[in-house]
Amino acid sequence: MTSLIDIREDGHVHTRLCNHAVGEMEEYVQQAVERGLTTLVFLEHLETEIRYQPRSWLDDADFALYFREGERLKQQYREVIDIKLGVETGYNPEAAEAIRRRLARYPVERVGLSCHFHRHGDVHLNLLSRRRQSLDQLAAIGADAVVTAYFAALTEAVATLDCDVLCHLDAVLRHLPGIRFNDDHRRQIGELLDAMQAHSVALEINTSGFDYRGTPFPAGWIVTEALRRNIPLRAGSDAHHPAEVGRHFKRLPDLLAVLPA
């Protein structure tokens, strides 16, 4: 553990239940134990009133299995590792009340916040997908407009939902070549961080970014701005395979140590 982040906790892993990861829950627990972690947080995908195929989140039956198996693992490994059962809640501005109702139904121990989809007509487009069809349609809409809507949605979500941590803040359109944030986007990020500070929402340092672009999500300047606001940091691997649990965590202390003051 450093003074800035606890690298003994992986606060963001997925399993086969989300339909785009692999591995059983217990395999993730075993990997976390092998890597010497003290805490593992499952953060399975929850989306509400999203029209997109193939489904990349859990339905009610999946969540029933998730919490049942999660409770079994919590008991079985209670002397070895602390397991928490959470959700990564994708924000849909048209379904805020429905999201709150769903969260109230589940025994959720941590709520991660994200925004994976952009409404386009009668369907939703995946903002983090590498699928060519989604990327082409999002590019046709205009990257600047899509990014503007993304940050506006996250800022609204922080003020609307009871959440604990904001996930992969700047990963929007991560597969679109040449994506850049303009001055208005940087202003929006500042407003988003202000909202996180006001609502006591932590910032995830998502180490999957090392594999996508050589640095975590979000960029260093965003982390610096978060620290200036005394926003706490949480490490998350965003693992979609057991082998990815805790990936690149040992790189975080050195990376954070050289952030500009």
C-alpha positions in Angstrom: 0.0 0.0 0.0 1.2 3.5 -0.7 -0.2 6.7 0.8 -2.2 7.3 -2.4 -3.5 3.9 -3.4 -3.9 0.4 -2.0 -2.5 -2.1 -4.5 -3.5 -5.0 -2.3 -7.1 -4.6 -3.4 -8.5 -5.2 -6.9 -11.7 -3.2 -7.0 -12.9 -4.2 -10.5 -13.2 -7.7 -11.9 -15.7 -9.4 -14.2 -16.6 -13.0 -15.0 -18.2 -15.1 -17.7 -21.6 -13.9 -16.3 -21.3 -10.6 -18.2 -21.2 -12.4 -21.6 -17.9 -10.9 -22.7 -15.4 -12.2 -20.1 -14.3 -15.7 -19.3 -13.8 -17.7 -16.1 -15.8 -18.6 -13.0 -15.9 -16.4 -9.9 -13.8 -18.9 -7.9 -11.0 -18.8 -10.5 -10.8 -15.0 -9.9 -10.7 -15.5 -6.2 -7.9 -18.1 -6.5 -5.9 -15.8 -8.7 -6.3 -12.9 -6.2 -5.1 -15.2 -3.4 -2.1 -16.4 -5.4 -1.2 -12.7 -6.1 -1.3 -11.9 -2.4 -4.3 -9.5 -2.6 -6.2 -8.9 0.6 -9.5 -7.7 -1.1 -11.2 -8.7 -4.3 -14.3 -6.7 -5.5 -16.5 -8.3 -8.2 -18.0 -5.4 -10.2 -20.4 -7.1 -12.6 -22.1 -5.1 -15.3 -25.6 -3.7 -14.7 -27.3 -1.9 -17.6 -30.9 -0.6 -17.6 -33.1 -0.1 -20.7 -30.2 -0.4 -23.1 -31.0 -1.6 -26.6 -27.9 -3.2 -27.8 -26.9 -6.7 -29.0 -25.1 -8.8 -28.1 -26.0 -8.3 -24.4 -22.8 -7.4 -22.4 -24.3 -7.3 -18.9 -26.1 -9.5 -16.4 -29.8 -10.1 -16.4 -31.9 -10.9 -13.3 -31.2 -14.6 -13.5 -27.5 -14.0 -13.8 -27.5 -11.7 -10.8 -29.3 -14.3 -8.7 -26.5 -16.8 -9.5 -23.9 -14.1 -9.0 -25.0 -13.2 -5.4 -25.6 -16.8 -4.5 -22.2 -18.0 -5.6 -20.5 -14.8 -4.3 -21.9 -15.5 -0.8 -20.6 -19.0 -0.9 -17.1 -17.8 -1.8 -17.2 -15.1 0.8 -17.7 -17.8 3.4 -15.3 -20.4 2.0 -12.4 -17.9 1.7 -13.2 -15.6 4.7 -10.0 -16.5 6.4 -7.9 -15.8 3.3 -9.3 -12.8 1.4 -12.1 -10.3 1.8 -14.5 -10.7 -1.1 -17.0 -7.9 -2.0 -20.0 -8.2 -4.4 -20.6 -5.0 -6.4 -21.9 -3.8 -9.7 -20.6 -1.6 -12.4 -23.6 0.5 -13.1 -23.8 1.9 -16.6 -25.6 5.2 -16.6 -28.6 5.6 -18.9 -29.9 9.2 -18.6 -33.4 8.0 -19.6 -33.5 5.4 -16.9 -32.1 7.0 -13.8 -35.1 6.1 -11.6 -35.2 2.5 -12.9 -31.5 2.2 -12.1 -32.1 3.3 -8.5 -34.9 0.7 -8.1 -32.7 -2.1 -9.4 -29.8 -1.2 -7.2 -32.2 -1.2 -4.2 -33.2 -4.8 -5.0 -29.7 -6.2 -4.8 -27.3 -6.7 -1.8 -24.7 -4.6 -3.5 -21.5 -3.8 -1.4 -20.0 -1.4 -3.9 -21.4 0.6 -6.8 -19.0 1.5 -9.6 -20.2 4.1 -12.1 -19.6 4.1 -15.8 -21.3 5.0 -19.1 -20.9 2.5 -21.9 -23.6 3.5 -24.4 -24.7 6.4 -26.5 -28.3 6.6 -27.7 -28.6 6.9 -31.5 -32.2 6.8 -32.7 -33.9 3.7 -31.4 -30.7 1.8 -30.4 -27.6 2.3 -28.3 -24.0 2.3 -29.6 -21.2 0.9 -27.4 -18.7 3.6 -26.5 -16.0 1.2 -25.5 -16.3 -1.5 -28.1 -13.8 -2.2 -30.9 -16.6 -3.4 -33.1 -16.3 -1.6 -36.5 -20.1 -1.0 -36.8 -20.3 0.9 -33.6 -17.1 2.9 -34.2 -18.2 3.9 -37.7 -21.6 5.1 -36.5 -20.1 7.0 -33.5 -17.5 8.6 -35.8 -20.3 9.7 -38.2 -22.2 11.3 -35.3 -19.0 13.2 -34.5 -16.4 12.3 -31.8 -16.6 15.7 -30.1 -20.4 15.5 -29.7 -20.2 11.9 -28.4 -17.5 12.8 -25.9 -19.4 15.8 -24.7 -22.6 13.7 -24.1 -20.5 11.1 -22.3 -19.0 13.5 -19.8 -22.3 15.2 -19.3 -23.9 11.9 -18.5 -21.3 11.0 -16.0 -21.6 14.3 -14.2 -25.3 13.9 -14.0 -24.9 10.3 -12.8 -22.6 11.3 -9.9 -25.2 13.7 -8.7 -28.1 11.3 -9.3 -27.0 7.9 -8.1 -25.6 6.7 -4.8 -22.2 5.4 -6.1 -18.8 4.7 -4.6 -16.2 4.9 -7.4 -16.1 6.2 -11.0 -14.6 3.7 -13.4 -12.2 4.3 -16.4 -13.1 8.0 -16.6 -11.4 8.7 -19.9 -11.8 5.4 -21.8 -14.6 6.7 -24.0 -14.0 5.9 -27.7 -10.8 4.2 -26.7 -10.7 2.2 -30.0 -11.4 5.3 -32.2 -8.1 6.3 -33.8 -7.0 9.9 -33.1 -9.5 10.6 -30.3 -8.6 13.9 -28.5 -10.3 15.9 -25.8 -10.8 19.5 -26.6 -10.8 22.5 -24.2 -14.6 22.0 -23.5 -14.0 18.4 -22.7 -11.3 19.3 -20.2 -13.6 21.8 -18.6 -16.3 19.1 -18.4 -13.8 16.8 -16.7 -13.1 19.4 -14.1 -16.8 19.8 -13.5 -17.1 16.0 -13.2 -14.3 15.9 -10.6 -16.0 18.7 -8.7 -19.1 16.6 -8.6 -17.2 13.6 -7.4 -15.6 15.6 -4.6 -19.0 16.9 -3.6 -20.6 13.5 -3.5 -17.6 11.6 -2.0 -17.0 9.4 -5.1 -13.6 7.8 -5.5 -11.6 7.7 -8.8 -10.6 4.3 -10.2 -7.1 3.9 -11.6 -8.0 1.3 -14.2 -4.9 -0.7 -15.1 -6.4 -2.2 -18.2 -5.2 1.0 -19.8 -1.6 -0.2 -19.7 -2.6 -2.9 -22.2 -4.7 -0.5 -24.4 -2.4 2.6 -24.5 0.6 2.1 -22.2 -0.9 4.1 -19.3 -3.9 3.6 -17.0 -7.3 5.1 -17.3 -7.5 8.0 -16.6 -4.6 10.1 -17.8 -2.1 11.5 -15.3 -3.3 15.0 -15.5 -6.8 13.9 -14.5 -5.4 12.0 -11.6 -3.5 15.1 -10.5 -6.6 17.2 -10.7 -8.4 14.5 -8.6 -5.7 14.5 -5.9 -5.9 18.3 -5.7 -9.5 17.8 -4.8 -8.6 15.1 -2.2 -10.6 12.5 -4.2 -9.4 9.0 -3.1 -8.0 6.6 -5.6 -9.0 2.9 -6.0 -7.0 0.3 -8.0 -9.0 -1.8 -10.5 -7.7 -4.2 -13.1 -11.0 -4.5 -15.0 -10.1 -8.1 -15.4 -12.1 -10.1 -17.9 -9.9 -13.2 -17.5 -8.7 -14.7 -14.1 -5.1 -14.1 -15.2 -5.7 -10.3 -15.4 -6.5 -10.0 -11.7 -4.2 -7.3 -10.2 -2.6 -6.7 -13.5 0.2 -4.0 -13.5 -0.6 -3.0 -9.9 3.1 -3.0 -9.0 3.6 -0.2 -11.5 1.1 2.1 -9.8 3.3 3.5 -6.9 6.1 4.6 -9.2 3.6 6.1 -11.7 1.8 8.0 -9.0 5.0 9.2 -7.5 6.0 11.2 -10.6 2.7 12.9 -11.2 3.0 16.7 -11.4 2.1 18.6 -8.3 
